[in-house]
Structure formats: C-alpha cells, structure tokens
Amino acid sequence: MTDAVQALGERFPRKRVVVTGAASGLGLELCRRFARGGWTIGMLDVNGAALDAAGTEVERLGGRVRRAVVDVTDADGVRAAIDAFVGEAQGLDVMVNNAGVAVGGDFLETPLDDWRWIVGINLLGVVYGAHAALPALLASRSGLLLNVASAAGFASSASMSAYNSTKAAVVALSETLYAETIGTGVQVSVAMPYFFKTGLLATLRGSAQGRRDAERMFERTPYTLEQAATDVLNGAVAGRLYVLAPRWLALLWLVKRVNGPFFLRLFRRLRDRELGRRAASA
C-alpha cells in the first residue's frame, strides 16, 4: 500500500471510491493501489470482459469490488451506477473521473465525428461523473473529486487539437467546481500527467501520420504508468487543485502562463525534434 493511499484511508476511514475507465491504464493502476489499502471500489468501464478480468485482479489484491459496465457518454447510466454504489456502500469518499480516449492529427484532418466522439467521453464523461457524485460528497461535507485531464490541457501540442481541447476543458471545469465547493469540505483536484504508456493507443483515432506521432509520444515516453499513479495520488493527498505529474511540469506551466506564444513555439520545436529522434531510432 502506498503512503498516499494510507493517508487517504486515514482521512476517509470508510474507504469508498469510484473510478471510471477502471479496466485498464491509470484507472486500473489506481484501483490496484486502493485495493491494497482495503477500499471498497466501484469499478466502471465500457468494456465488460476487461472489467471482469480487472475486477478479479483487484479483488485478489484486497479490494471489495462493485463492477458496473457503463459508457461514460450515457449520463443516465453513469448516474445509475454511482447511485447504486452510494446506496450499497452507504456513501462515497473519492470519485475519480479517469475514462478517456485520444485523437491525433492536424485540425483540418480530424473528422467532426471524431470531435463529437472525444468530447462525449473526455469532457461530458467527466461532467456526468461529477454531476452524479457531487451530491453524495456534498451531503457528507467531505470527500475528494479527482478529475484526470492531461499535461495536454495546458501544453497544446500540434496535431492533437481535439485531445488538447477536451483536456483543457476538464481543467476549466475543475477550476469552476473548486470555486463552487469552497467551504463545503469537498476537495476538487485535476490531474495533469505527462504522456505515459497507456491503453489510450488501443482506441486512438486519427490520420495515419497523427496515429504514428501519438504512438511515438505515448509508447516511448520515459514516464511510466506507475510513476504517474504515484504522482497523481501524492498530489491529491497534498490537497492541490492542480496535480502536475511529474512536478517538473510546473516549470513548463509557469513559462506558458508568462509567455504563451513563446512557450507554444518552443514546445513545437521540442516535440518535432523528439519525434524525429524517435523515428530515426525505430
């Protein structure tokens, strides 16, 4: 059990958490860590077979699992799953809106259907999860709402307009919810992790070049899933609104806020150089 999960368990002794996108990637890794701490875990995912396997693994690690096959674009389905968990567990302590997908490619190459698809999952999925979970958190005047965005929410890399836009929207939504919940006892945090190897590539949409670039960025990054999970949990435990993972992203974020155009030009050069290096070594 990690120190961060232990600290959350001390803060929330009834140990009740719901995680969307729980069958793979960061969602599954967070569930593993909560399981080792003996939490009751609501695992929500659209992939039933993957969810069954992930739930079995998490149970073996010590978690008390409640599975729900849910598409986060279905507001009624998300609410029903969270309401059922709250009823069975008699409350909720932590809500993790983690489910997400990716789209790669230049703006004019990205079909509008891909925009609608990613907005439905990456943004509205978070909206629906927060809308369903917040009443239970507010009723207890306690709890943590953790929305998973991405470093792409402020570092707007070229050829990822749809992905960047949805993640920036999750940051803005989280800021708004933070302001609205001041004084309620509810903590709102938004995680902005750097690229790490994840199941996003399995559902990635985009042009051929966009897919190649995204695959290089995600698959060959030195930042690991395990590091991301640790950094996200540590930031949440520390009570931060902005959970930059790893912490050195704070320097990039500062440069962006001081001089956005300079940052975007610099980031584009660094990205193109890195993609070229990785292509040459492939």
C-alpha positions, 0 to 999 in steps of 0.5 A: 500500500502506498503512503498516499493511499494510507493517508487517504484511508486515514482521512476517509476511514470508510474507504469508498471510491469510484473510478471510471475507465477502471479496466485498464491504464491509470484507472486500473493502476489506481484501483490496484493501489486502493485495493491494497489499502482495503477500499471498497471500489466501484469499478466502471468501464465500457468494456465488460470482459476487461472489467471482469478480468480487472475486477478479479485482479483487484479483488485478489489484491484486497479490494471489495469490488462493485463492477458496473459496465457503463459508457461514460457518454450515457449520463443516465447510466453513469448516474445509475451506477454511482447511485447504486454504489452510494446506496450499497456502500452507504456513501462515497469518499473519492470519485475519480473521473479517469475514462478517456480516449485520444485523437491525433492529427492536424485540425483540418484532418480530424473528422467532426465525428471524431470531435463529437466522439472525444468530447462525449467521453473526455469532457461530458464523461467527466461532467456526468461523473461529477454531476452524479457524485457531487451530491453524495460528497456534498451531503457528507461535507467531505470527500475528494473529486479527482478529475484526470485531464492531461499535461495536454490541457495546458501544453497544446501540442500540434496535431492533437487539437481535439485531445488538447481541447477536451483536456483543457476543458476538464481543467476549466471545469475543475477550476469552476467546481473548486470555486463552487465547493469552497467551504463545503469540505469537498476537495476538487483536484485535476490531474495533469500527467505527462504522456505515459504508456497507456491503453489510450493507443488501443482506441486512438483515432486519427490520420495515419501520420497523427496515429504514428506521432501519438504512438511515438509520444505515448509508447516511448515516453520515459514516464511510466504508468506507475510513476504517474499513479504515484504522482497523481495520488501524492498530489491529491493527498497534498490537497492541490487543485492542480496535480502536475505529474511529474512536478517538473511540469510546473516549470513548463506551466509557469513559462506558458502562463508568462509567455504563451506564444513563446512557450507554444513555439518552443514546445513545437520545436521540442516535440518535432525534434523528439519525434524525429529522434524517435523515428530515426531510432525505430 
